[in-house]
């Protein structure tokens, strides 16, 4: 059981590291999204979930 938990944790850590690498590459290439736009989209998603 513990080995399975460690394996899952390691897999999630690798996935996170890959996402960070993608984000770092996007940042280096100037592919940025305005923070206010991001939070506006998140708020829209939250509102849709509340309404359903």
N, C-alpha and C positions, 0 to 999 in steps of 0.2 A: 504494500500500500504506500509506504513512504517513498519507495523508488518511483512509483507511478506519479506521485505528487511532485517529486523533484524533476521528473521528465517533463511534466506539464509546465512547471515553472520555467525550465530551461527553454522550452519551445516558445512560451509567451515572451520571454526575454529576448530571444532571437528575432521574433516578429517585431517587437518594439524597436530593437536596434535597426532593423531594416527600414521601418517607418521613419526613424530619426535620420537615417542616411538619405532617404528620399527627400525629406524636408530640408536637409542641409544642402543637398544638390539644387533643389528648387530655389533656395535662398541665394546661393552662389550665382544662379542664372538670372536672378532678378524677378523670379516668378512669385510675387507676393500678393496676398489678398489683404485688403484693408480690414483691420480688426472690427470696425463698426459693422461692416458688411457680414462678417462671420457671425457676430452676435445677433444681428437682425435675422439671419437665416435660422440660427438656433432657436430664437424666440418664436419664429413662425412654426417650426417643427413642434415645439412645446405646445403652442396654441392648438395645432391640429390634433395632437394626442389628447389634450384636455377635452376637445369638442367631440371626439369619437367615443 
